[in-house]
Amino acid sequence: MGNEAGFGPNFEACYRWIKNEDSSRAVQYEQAHGNEFTDIDCPMYADYKHMEKYGQRTDAKKPLIQCEYAHAMGNSQGGFKEYWDLIRKYPNLQGGFIWDFVDQSVRWKGKDGVTIYAYGGDFNRYDGSDKNFCDNGLISPDRVPNPHMYEVGYYYQNIWTTPADLKNGEVNVYNENFFRDLSAYYLDWQLLANGKVIRTGRVEDLNVAPQQTAKVKLNIGKTCECKEWLLNVTYRLKNREGLLPAGYAVAKDQLVLNPYKAPAMDLKNVEVVNTPTVAPQIQENDWRYLIINGDNFRLEFNKHTGYLNRYNVAGTELMNEDAELAPNFWRAPTDNDFGAGLQQKFAAWKNPGLKLTSFKWETVENQTVVRAEYEMKNVSAKLDLTYIINNKGAVKVAQKMTADPEAKVSHMFRFGMQMQMPKTFETVEYYGRGPIENYSDRNHCTDLGLYRQSVDEQFYSYIRPQETGTKTDIRWWKQLNDAGRGLQIVADAPFSASALHYTIESLDDGWEKAQNHSPEVKEANLTNLCIDKAQMGLGCVNSWGAWPLPQYQLPYGDYEFTFILTPVQHGIEIE
């Protein structure tokens, strides 16, 4: 009967008229707030607690269908899973309407004639505007799906696969459709060992009635406990249906047969038979740099910052001149971050006041150990960085933050480190979730697997510049140049990472949203590599105050992160 227009006798009369004309029609009006003049309880932007509370009601006679929810602004839709977990759990919760379908900007010419998608404030400086609040879409103005649309698509699918007896290849297939069986589809499956496809197969006939579950046998063969084993299942159309071609994937799932085990973080020297192991040589007489030379490598630490700022292996510079491997707690705020004022609430982490208090080094068991200790006065914490360097130039990095239990300090965006490599390190190879960007609370549509991509492909041009390009649940990550030289990163647990030709600063509007556009941000002459233990989620409840769910936040406290940088040549670890 309308939208956001209050309530009164006119709406009561309208409801009665509709029912007199056609009593079979369901009538809804959000501003009726569940009274007798709406047949559907249809709030806007109800959070998870509201949904759960309504779902548990035994006296609720009306279905709850949110008329607007899951605000899809910028890099968003984190926590969409939790909405649909509730909807599927309680029968009286029946979905909602995402605000909204498409970003409503128009193609325009920005600075220096660059094509942008314009929003409020771009056309003149006089008219009132709400900046980019016309851009809340699942797809971009040119009808290309935004990354968050894939998460929505995954939770809208109507075929779900769960384990039955995975060791014997048995899965449960649930048909969530109400009115059609699964005879129109076939099932493709892949068996993966450490991300590599080992076996494949197909089930042509799926005998699963609407709203029923059937057990399906897949001939996956034998597995072992020595690798991570995954099972991918995809349901495809046998024949064309409308706009959808034969073979179109309508649903998918990934199941774990044998879970991932992180490697031991014991960095050892590479030993050669009948050849003595030579420890890296420490040159400490330079007033500014601690220089470590070894077998075809050279590392330098800045004595005034404690940071690694040169990494040369076999004549290849792995870091830009004057770059540093430095702690990082910040991201370019998303639209949801700005809406919640997190760019201000978390501001101390943008510059935590790192001050080097101790810098020491020694040789232990033919390896170099460098320790740097810091005070972080702006966040009332201490930070320890420990580097262990072996005889081939691999570096084990341990980052440890100790918080003051009495201090009241904000949450942070991320906990990890970043470094600037030359721009020529354009290739990313990794074992983790992909192929599109994904985050801790928006990664269920992405599959674990092996991926090879360019750094250019990591950047998504949101209407406004913001955090983009992160990948989660990474087992290993390689950053390579055209010759296959570079670095491999492994960690003590699955981690997240990103590599962009943009700095965090260039994508960050600062204290308040500025009149900026992603295509106008100039690429930097570098590859900015972020390696994170964790990054805060994105959230989706709304874009004017809501935070991500608590389990996806990074509250103030103690954190530890250990990872190993190993030089690679021709895409293979140097031994």
Number of C-alpha atoms within 10 A of each C-alpha: 14 11 9 9 11 11 15 10 8 9 19 14 12 14 19 13 12 15 14 10 9 9 11 9 10 11 15 20 25 24 22 21 16 19 12 10 19 21 19 23 24 25 22 21 22 16 16 16 10 11 20 16 9 18 20 14 11 8 7 13 11 14 18 23 22 22 21 19 23 28 23 30 27 30 30 32 30 25 23 21 19 13 21 19 11 18 20 13 12 16 12 21 23 15 19 20 16 20 20 19 17 21 26 20 20 12 13 14 13 17 11 7 9 12 14 21 25 24 25 17 16 17 11 8 9 7 9 9 13 9 17 24 17 17 27 26 25 28 20 22 19 13 12 11 14 23 23 25 18 19 22 20 12 17 18 13 14 15 20 18 22 16 15 15 13 18 15 14 17 17 20 17 21 20 23 19 15 11 9 13 17 21 14 16 23 18 22 18 21 19 22 23 19 20 20 15 16 12 14 16 14 15 15 14 12 18 17 19 18 15 15 14 18 15 18 17 15 19 14 19 10 8 16 11 11 12 16 18 22 24 21 19 22 21 24 20 19 16 13 12 11 6 6 12 13 13 14 16 16 17 19 21 19 20 18 14 22 19 14 17 14 13 11 10 16 9 15 16 19 13 13 9 6 6 7 8 14 16 21 23 17 17 12 13 9 9 9 13 21 20 20 21 18 18 15 12 20 20 21 20 20 18 20 14 21 27 23 23 22 23 24 18 24 12 10 12 17 25 24 19 13 10 20 22 21 17 20 20 21 25 23 21 27 27 26 27 27 20 18 17 19 20 25 15 14 17 19 20 23 17 14 17 16 18 16 18 15 15 18 13 16 12 15 11 10 17 22 21 18 21 17 20 19 20 20 20 14 15 20 17 22 19 22 18 21 20 21 23 28 24 24 25 28 26 22 23 20 18 20 19 19 17 18 15 12 7 12 10 20 17 19 23 25 23 22 24 21 21 22 26 26 19 19 15 27 21 21 20 17 23 22 25 25 22 18 19 22 27 26 21 25 26 23 20 22 22 20 23 20 21 15 13 13 16 22 17 16 20 19 19 17 22 24 29 26 25 21 26 20 23 25 27 22 22 26 20 24 26 26 24 21 12 11 16 24 28 24 21 21 23 26 17 19 19 24 27 25 22 31 25 23 20 20 19 13 16 22 22 19 15 13 13 17 13 14 22 22 18 19 16 14 12 15 14 15 22 27 24 22 21 27 25 23 23 26 24 25 28 26 27 28 25 24 14 13 17 22 21 18 10 11 19 21 18 15 18 16 14 15 15 21 20 20 23 19 23 28 20 17 13 19 15 15 16 15
